[in-house]
Amino acid sequence: MISVPTPSGQCQLSAPRRTGTANRRIRGALAARRRQRAEYSGMANHAQASPYAAGAPRGIFNLAWGVAATILSVLWTAPCAIAAAIAATMGKPHAVTVISRVWARVIIAVCGVKVQIEGLENLAGLKSYILVANHQSFFDIFAVAAFIPGEPRFVAKKELLKIPVVGYAMQRGGHVIIDRDAGGREIRKAIQIIRSGLDLCVFAEGHRFSDNRVHEFNDGAAWLAILSRLPAVPMSISGSGIFFPRLAKVVTPGLAMRMTIGKPIATEAMRSADRTELTRRLEEAVRATFTTEV
């Protein structure tokens, strides 16, 4: 209920007599409040729940293709997860990378997704790095696994461990599983993974947002980069939330996404107190190359 202040400081909404001028003022106040809320919603970076996109328009052919591609992708994931789990158990991290690339590229091809990549030259000469990106869709993971050079691994939530075989392959394959109850153990594991020559991709917003905006970054990626003294590389991901947004069950095939890799930020001289500033720089770099249309 909206109250309108009066000279006496009391609410006069229930006054028995109301002039036409007062009514117009109240309606104006309500309209102004609605405009303020709309502006705030458009500008806010912290969103408890995002208005997820419904996806691109589908014709009958696209719908049938999308359903078939989604089913084939799920079926394809099972043998790839088994192969990756076996390679991880045998202590062959490069084999895990190769299997992941084949898995991801097949899914992208079956779904007809075109992945545009800009700025690959910014990764040239880097032995290991922390890739810091926004996150819109599961296809962000597929695209990184398929096309980013090196030995990419991901920071993932512990809920993924519940997926049969996939969870085992991720835990043994060099990915960092976030468990808040584990304290500093996962941080130490992350540093160990990075120093072993693997690269780490961190989706710094915390989870997927499909509202076609970049949201505020958490400082975890900056913290890892500073602790490991490895370069932090910003990368924007655009378009993937349109054809497979969060909560979607079926992909809309035949569309495009873009990954734009920025210049690496050196962290050798940084201390833990610099992580807020580093987070700000990474977020600004991602926002600068993010695009709402691909």
Buried (B, 14 or more C-beta within 10 A) or exposed (E): EEEEEEEEEEEBEEEEEEEEEBEEEBEEBEEEEEEEEEEEEEEEEEBEEBEBBEBBEBEEEBEEBBBBBBEBBEEBBEEBBBBBBBBBEEEBBEBBBBBBBBBBBBBBEBBBBEBEBBBEEBBEEBEBBBBBBBBBBBBBBBBBBBBBEBBBBBBBEBEBBEEEBBBBBBBBBBBBBBEEEEEEEBBEBBBEBBEEEBBBBBBBBBEBBBBBBBBBBBBBBBBBBBBBBBBBBBBBBBBBBBBBBBEBEBBBBBBBBBBBBBEBBEBEEBEEEBBEEBBBBBBEBBBEBBEEEB
